[in-house]
Amino acid sequence: MPVVTVGPQQASDEELLALWSRGERPALDELFGRYRSVAYRVAYRLLGNEADALDAVQDGFIKALTHLRNFQGRSTFKTWLLRVVSNASLDLGRQRRRREAIRIDVLVAGERESLEPLLREDNPGTGLEQADFRRLLDAALARLPEPQRRTFVLHAEAELSYREVADVLEISIGTVMSRLYYARQKLRAYLEPLVHDSMAKNS
Amino acid sequence: MTPWQKTRKPSPELFAAHAAGELDGDAALAPVKEHVERWLIEHPEDRHPADASRLLDDLWKETRPAEPGAGGYKAILERLYAVPVPRGWPLWSRAAAWLSATAAAVWLAMTFWPEAPLPVADKPADPLPGVVAVVPFPVATSGEIEILSVEGSDTASLVIGQPVHGPIELLAPGEVILTSVEPAASDNMLPRVHESHETPLIWARVESEP
């Protein structure tokens, strides 16, 4: 067991876990504080709303702590936690069928027309407000196959390197590159015309 | 990289990864980066447009999720306080890691250790007294199984397709030349390519081959 001679803020993740295993709550506070935000953002991108994202973060942290024996230090705690949280998010998403609901609302026949109400004209810069951007991105992300969506979110939102994403998903770096490339292509192909059209209308 | 790869045009994925700076700082990717950069010097027309990802990047930053309300994290932390510490952790996890590493080493040794040729029996040996001989039976036919998804980590170990019949040969990597890799028509994904210079390949001879 590691010997900790520094405060929780300076301790490594492994040291914090060891402290927590001895019943020291501040260690858990520190560990949760370090990763709650990135875990929440990843879950939010995969689920699309605050309530579900918080549920996924809670599920993820609980699973990560109760299954600590599966964490054997071969990856960092952060990448391992994000793997568990993204798994929890996707499980939750499947259960609640959020994506299907978005597809029904937005993406079925006449996708472009159904998105027009999102391209509002009350923003002189782009015709879009942040909430509209988010709904556009949500809809675009929902179009991606699940492996591409997860890979893209882990890279873009959690700012994991290719190697870290490969570790999280247990895939090769080449597969990470491939998934990111096609995810970006699909997102751009979907988003660019909508945004450019709207900007042209407002210019 | 093999000689044929050094003369081959890098894939669009590699151009995009290079443009995003993701080939930097990783020793394993250094030869790939060098290859891409050499190619771009000779073929500047293949340079990834600098603004190709700008809109998407801007949208992504613009919509970064705001932190949840103060009560959200607090409620989760309260739940986490109640999570029991796994028994025996972290000693248990270290023992498990050691055991799994040992088991993997033993498995590798047993798999690849050169074996003495087995004696050829004229007829199958009788089962030991009291042991009932079990005849293998088919669990399912190919039409009864539908694979819904395969995790990336399993693609190297799970063989999908019809079972191999007939003679099987082992080929050294140098005896096989990979000429191209195309994305799958179904999902546009590139298949994983193992470029080991040591692992032999299993090759099932088809009937039309000599």
Boltz contact constraints between the chains, C-beta under 6 A:
constraints:
  - contact:
      token1: [A, 21]
      token2: [B, 85]
      max_distance: 6.0
  - contact:
      token1: [A, 21]
      token2: [B, 89]
      max_distance: 6.0
  - contact:
      token1: [A, 32]
      token2: [B, 77]
      max_distance: 6.0
  - contact:
      token1: [A, 36]
      token2: [B, 73]
      max_distance: 6.0
  - contact:
      token1: [A, 41]
      token2: [B, 65]
      max_distance: 6.0
  - contact:
      token1: [A, 44]
      token2: [B, 65]
      max_distance: 6.0
  - contact:
      token1: [A, 50]
      token2: [B, 68]
      max_distance: 6.0
  - contact:
      token1: [A, 54]
      token2: [B, 68]
      max_distance: 6.0
  - contact:
      token1: [A, 54]
      token2: [B, 72]
      max_distance: 6.0
  - contact:
      token1: [A, 58]
      token2: [B, 76]
      max_distance: 6.0
  - contact:
      token1: [A, 58]
      token2: [B, 79]
      max_distance: 6.0
  - contact:
      token1: [A, 61]
      token2: [B, 80]
      max_distance: 6.0
  - contact:
      token1: [A, 62]
      token2: [B, 83]
      max_distance: 6.0
  - contact:
      token1: [A, 65]
      token2: [B, 83]
      max_distance: 6.0
  - contact:
      token1: [A, 66]
      token2: [B, 83]
      max_distance: 6.0
  - contact:
      token1: [A, 68]
      token2: [B, 86]
      max_distance: 6.0
  - contact:
      token1: [A, 68]
      token2: [B, 89]
      max_distance: 6.0
  - contact:
      token1: [A, 69]
      token2: [B, 86]
      max_distance: 6.0
  - contact:
      token1: [A, 69]
      token2: [B, 89]
      max_distance: 6.0
  - contact:
      token1: [A, 69]
      token2: [B, 92]
      max_distance: 6.0
  - contact:
      token1: [A, 69]
      token2: [B, 93]
      max_distance: 6.0
  - contact:
      token1: [A, 72]
      token2: [B, 93]
      max_distance: 6.0
  - contact:
      token1: [A, 72]
      token2: [B, 97]
      max_distance: 6.0
  - contact:
      token1: [A, 133]
      token2: [B, 59]
      max_distance: 6.0
  - contact:
      token1: [A, 133]
      token2: [B, 62]
      max_distance: 6.0
  - contact:
      token1: [A, 133]
      token2: [B, 63]
      max_distance: 6.0
  - contact:
      token1: [A, 134]
      token2: [B, 63]
      max_distance: 6.0
  - contact:
      token1: [A, 137]
      token2: [B, 59]
      max_distance: 6.0
  - contact:
      token1: [A, 137]
      token2: [B, 63]
      max_distance: 6.0
  - contact:
      token1: [A, 156]
      token2: [B, 60]
      max_distance: 6.0
  - contact:
      token1: [A, 162]
      token2: [B, 22]
      max_distance: 6.0
  - contact:
      token1: [A, 169]
      token2: [B, 152]
      max_distance: 6.0
  - contact:
      token1: [A, 170]
      token2: [B, 153]
      max_distance: 6.0
  - contact:
      token1: [A, 171]
      token2: [B, 152]
      max_distance: 6.0
  - contact:
      token1: [A, 172]
      token2: [B, 192]
      max_distance: 6.0
  - contact:
      token1: [A, 175]
      token2: [B, 152]
      max_distance: 6.0
  - contact:
      token1: [A, 175]
      token2: [B, 192]
      max_distance: 6.0
  - contact:
      token1: [A, 177]
      token2: [B, 13]
      max_distance: 6.0
  - contact:
      token1: [A, 177]
      token2: [B, 17]
      max_distance: 6.0
  - contact:
      token1: [A, 178]
      token2: [B, 13]
      max_distance: 6.0
  - contact:
      token1: [A, 178]
      token2: [B, 190]
      max_distance: 6.0
  - contact:
      token1: [A, 181]
      token2: [B, 13]
      max_distance: 6.0
  - contact:
      token1: [A, 181]
      token2: [B, 16]
      max_distance: 6.0
  - contact:
      token1: [A, 182]
      token2: [B, 188]
      max_distance: 6.0
  - contact:
      token1: [A, 187]
      token2: [B, 56]
      max_distance: 6.0
  - contact:
      token1: [A, 188]
      token2: [B, 56]
      max_distance: 6.0
  - contact:
      token1: [A, 192]
      token2: [B, 55]
      max_distance: 6.0
